[in-house]
Amino acid sequence: MFRTRFKHDIVTEFLPPARSRKIQKAIVLCDGMPSIPRKQPLAEFLSAKGYWVFYPRYRGAWESGGDFLERSPHLDILDVIGGLSKVFRELAFGRRFRLSLDEIFVIGGSFGGAAAILSSLDPRVKKVVANCPVVDWAILRREQKKETSNPSYAAYIREAFGNGYRLSDRNWNKLRGGKFYNPACHVREVTASKITMFHAQDDPYVPYQSVKKFARLTGVRLKLFRRGGHLSTDLIVRRYWPQIREFFKS
């Protein structure tokens, strides 16, 4: 995979489509958190389907510069999208790219599902797939208790992931306010036809009731499974690619 950097900070892996097409389409992948960047096989799968694929690291995460959650992560995704219409340089050998894209899609899971949903508010984004998305940060305390007994989640992240996330207590606590990076605050702005969601009823981290409620309030389509736990985005995209492809076309 190639690498580039958008807005000086956002390191992004990318692949061109395996075969050229008249209609130029791109997919941006949004990672969960905390997680290790490992969606490269999914990027290769989507490239083989004829898409440009961009896999960014949020500001303050992994190779990217900045501080994590200083800004809403969905704004990092929109900065990447904005950079696609300008000349950007592959970092290893300096090859330059400038794309004229006809359609842009976003796929995100868990923490990245929130980024995907919020990015759908931008008119440049045609469709979004959100897998096991966090739709309301009211679940924050419950999720933290299931993942660690450390009373400070930000401290746990710093200890467990080192400089993988440059996360302060102040920035993490923004999520507790209920407005920052929170799809639940935008239910009236969401265009239901732009989003499809996948979720399992036995998800131990993101309660399905919150996602079901979000779907009811917004009219967003939701495919709900009885079992599956915290579903892998790679697994969902591969298994349901025919349906996702048709959704992208609609």
C-alpha positions as CSV (number, residue, x, y, z in Angstrom):
1,M,0.0,0.0,0.0
2,F,1.1,3.6,-0.7
3,R,1.3,6.2,2.0
4,T,0.6,9.9,2.0
5,R,-0.1,12.7,4.5
6,F,-3.1,15.1,4.4
7,K,-3.2,18.5,6.1
8,H,0.4,17.9,7.3
9,D,-0.9,15.5,10.1
10,I,-3.1,12.7,8.8
11,V,-1.0,9.7,7.6
12,T,-3.1,7.7,5.2
13,E,-2.5,4.4,3.5
14,F,-4.1,4.1,0.1
15,L,-4.5,1.9,-3.0
16,P,-5.7,2.7,-6.5
17,P,-8.4,0.4,-8.0
18,A,-7.0,-2.8,-9.3
19,R,-8.6,-2.0,-12.7
20,S,-9.5,1.4,-14.1
21,R,-13.1,2.4,-14.6
22,K,-14.9,5.3,-16.3
23,I,-16.6,6.2,-13.0
24,Q,-14.0,7.0,-10.4
25,K,-15.1,5.9,-6.9
26,A,-13.3,6.1,-3.5
27,I,-13.9,4.5,-0.1
28,V,-12.5,5.9,3.1
29,L,-12.1,3.4,6.0
30,C,-12.6,4.7,9.6
31,D,-10.9,2.7,12.3
32,G,-12.2,1.8,15.7
33,M,-10.5,2.9,18.9
34,P,-8.6,1.5,20.6
35,S,-7.4,-0.8,17.8
36,I,-4.2,-1.6,15.9
37,P,-4.3,-0.5,12.2
38,R,-5.1,-3.7,10.4
39,K,-7.6,-3.0,7.6
40,Q,-5.0,-3.4,4.9
41,P,-6.6,-6.7,3.7
42,L,-10.0,-5.0,3.5
43,A,-8.5,-2.2,1.5
44,E,-7.0,-4.7,-0.9
45,F,-10.4,-6.4,-1.2
46,L,-12.1,-3.1,-2.0
47,S,-9.4,-2.1,-4.4
48,A,-10.0,-5.4,-6.3
49,K,-13.7,-4.3,-6.6
50,G,-12.6,-1.2,-8.5
51,Y,-12.4,1.5,-5.8
52,W,-9.7,3.9,-4.7
53,V,-9.3,3.1,-1.0
54,F,-8.0,5.4,1.7
55,Y,-7.2,4.3,5.2
56,P,-6.3,7.2,7.5
57,R,-5.0,7.4,11.0
58,Y,-6.9,10.0,13.1
59,R,-5.0,12.9,14.3
60,G,-3.1,11.9,17.5
61,A,-3.3,8.2,16.6
62,W,-0.4,6.0,15.5
63,E,1.7,7.6,12.8
64,S,-0.4,10.8,12.5
65,G,0.5,14.1,14.1
66,G,-1.5,16.1,16.6
67,D,-3.5,15.1,19.7
68,F,-6.2,12.6,19.7
69,L,-9.7,14.0,20.2
70,E,-8.5,17.6,20.0
71,R,-10.9,17.8,17.1
72,S,-13.8,15.5,16.2
73,P,-12.3,12.5,14.3
74,H,-14.9,12.8,11.6
75,L,-13.3,16.2,10.7
76,D,-10.1,14.2,10.0
77,I,-12.1,12.1,7.6
78,L,-13.5,15.2,5.9
79,D,-9.9,16.6,5.7
80,V,-8.8,13.5,3.8
81,I,-11.8,13.8,1.5
82,G,-11.0,17.4,0.9
83,G,-7.4,16.4,0.0
84,L,-8.4,14.0,-2.7
85,S,-9.3,16.8,-5.1
86,K,-5.8,18.3,-4.7
87,V,-2.4,17.1,-5.6
88,F,-1.1,14.7,-3.0
89,R,2.2,12.8,-2.9
90,E,3.1,9.2,-2.2
91,L,5.7,9.5,0.5
92,A,8.2,6.7,-0.4
93,F,9.0,7.7,-4.0
94,G,7.2,11.0,-4.5
95,R,4.7,10.0,-7.1
96,R,2.0,12.6,-7.4
97,F,-1.7,12.0,-7.6
98,R,-4.8,14.2,-8.2
99,L,-8.1,12.5,-8.5
100,S,-11.4,13.5,-10.1
101,L,-13.8,11.4,-8.2
102,D,-17.4,10.8,-9.1
103,E,-18.5,9.2,-5.9
104,I,-17.1,8.9,-2.3
105,F,-18.2,6.4,0.3
106,V,-17.2,5.9,3.9
107,I,-17.1,2.7,5.9
108,G,-16.5,2.7,9.7
109,G,-16.9,0.3,12.6
110,S,-17.4,0.9,16.3
111,F,-15.7,4.2,17.3
112,G,-15.2,4.7,13.5
113,G,-18.9,4.1,12.9
114,A,-19.5,7.4,14.6
115,A,-17.0,9.1,12.2
116,A,-18.7,7.4,9.2
117,I,-22.2,8.6,10.3
118,L,-21.1,12.1,11.0
119,S,-19.3,12.3,7.6
120,S,-22.6,11.5,5.9
121,L,-23.7,15.0,6.8
122,D,-21.2,16.3,4.2
123,P,-22.7,16.5,0.7
124,R,-19.5,15.1,-0.9
125,V,-20.2,11.7,0.8
126,K,-22.7,9.6,-1.2
127,K,-23.2,6.6,1.1
128,V,-22.0,5.3,4.4
129,V,-21.7,1.9,6.0
130,A,-21.6,1.9,9.8
131,N,-20.8,-1.4,11.5
132,C,-21.6,-1.7,15.3
133,P,-21.4,2.1,15.5
134,V,-21.2,4.1,18.6
135,V,-24.2,6.4,18.1
136,D,-24.5,7.9,21.6
137,W,-21.7,8.5,24.0
138,A,-24.1,8.0,26.9
139,I,-22.8,4.4,26.7
140,L,-19.2,5.6,27.5
141,R,-19.2,4.5,31.2
142,R,-20.6,1.1,30.5
143,E,-18.1,0.4,27.7
144,Q,-15.2,1.5,29.9
145,K,-16.2,-0.8,32.7
146,K,-16.3,-3.8,30.4
147,E,-12.9,-3.0,28.9
148,T,-10.9,-2.0,32.0
149,S,-11.1,-1.6,35.7
150,N,-8.9,1.5,35.6
151,P,-11.0,4.4,36.7
152,S,-9.4,6.6,34.1
153,Y,-10.0,5.3,30.6
154,A,-7.5,7.7,29.1
155,A,-4.9,6.5,31.5
156,Y,-5.6,2.9,30.5
157,I,-5.2,3.8,26.8
158,R,-1.9,5.6,27.5
159,E,-0.6,2.6,29.5
160,A,-1.9,-0.1,27.1
161,F,-1.1,1.6,23.8
162,G,1.8,3.9,24.6
163,N,2.2,6.6,22.0
164,G,-0.3,4.8,19.7
165,Y,-2.8,7.4,21.0
166,R,-1.7,10.8,22.3
167,L,-4.8,11.1,24.5
168,S,-5.3,13.5,27.4
169,D,-7.9,13.2,30.1
170,R,-9.3,16.6,29.0
171,N,-9.8,15.4,25.4
172,W,-11.3,12.1,26.5
173,N,-13.7,13.8,28.8
174,K,-15.1,15.8,25.9
175,L,-17.1,12.7,25.0
176,R,-18.9,12.8,28.3
177,G,-20.5,16.1,27.4
178,G,-22.8,14.4,25.0
179,K,-22.4,16.8,22.0
180,F,-18.8,16.3,20.9
181,Y,-18.4,13.6,18.2
182,N,-21.9,12.3,18.9
183,P,-24.3,11.1,16.2
184,A,-27.2,11.2,18.6
185,C,-27.0,15.0,18.5
186,H,-27.6,15.0,14.8
187,V,-30.7,12.8,14.4
188,R,-32.6,15.6,12.7
189,E,-29.8,16.3,10.2
190,V,-29.2,12.7,9.1
191,T,-30.3,11.7,5.6
192,A,-31.6,8.2,6.2
193,S,-31.0,7.0,2.6
194,K,-27.3,7.7,2.9
195,I,-26.6,5.3,5.7
196,T,-26.9,1.6,6.4
197,M,-25.9,0.0,9.7
198,F,-25.0,-3.5,10.9
199,H,-25.2,-4.6,14.5
200,A,-25.6,-7.7,16.7
201,Q,-27.9,-8.0,19.7
202,D,-25.1,-9.6,21.8
203,D,-22.5,-6.9,21.2
204,P,-20.8,-6.6,24.6
205,Y,-19.5,-3.1,24.0
206,V,-22.1,-1.1,22.0
207,P,-25.6,-1.9,23.3
208,Y,-27.8,-2.8,20.3
209,Q,-30.7,-0.8,21.9
210,S,-28.9,2.5,21.3
211,V,-28.4,1.6,17.7
212,K,-31.9,0.4,17.3
213,K,-33.2,3.7,18.8
214,F,-31.0,5.7,16.5
215,A,-32.4,3.8,13.5
216,R,-35.9,4.4,14.7
217,L,-35.4,8.1,15.2
218,T,-33.6,8.7,11.9
219,G,-35.1,6.1,9.6
220,V,-31.7,4.7,8.8
221,R,-31.7,1.1,7.7
222,L,-30.4,-1.4,10.2
223,K,-29.5,-5.1,9.7
224,L,-29.7,-6.6,13.2
225,F,-28.2,-10.0,14.0
226,R,-29.1,-12.1,17.0
227,R,-25.5,-13.2,17.5
228,G,-22.1,-12.1,16.4
229,G,-20.7,-10.0,19.3
230,H,-18.8,-6.9,18.3
231,L,-18.8,-7.6,14.6
232,S,-15.7,-7.3,12.5
233,T,-16.0,-4.7,9.8
234,D,-13.8,-6.8,7.5
235,L,-16.1,-9.8,7.9
236,I,-19.3,-7.7,7.4
237,V,-18.1,-6.0,4.2
238,R,-16.9,-9.2,2.7
239,R,-19.9,-11.3,3.6
240,Y,-22.5,-8.6,2.6
241,W,-20.6,-7.1,-0.3
242,P,-23.3,-7.8,-2.9
243,Q,-25.9,-5.9,-0.7
244,I,-23.4,-3.1,0.1
245,R,-22.5,-2.7,-3.6
246,E,-26.2,-2.3,-4.5
247,F,-26.7,0.1,-1.6
248,F,-23.8,2.2,-3.0
249,K,-25.4,2.2,-6.5
250,S,-28.8,3.3,-5.2
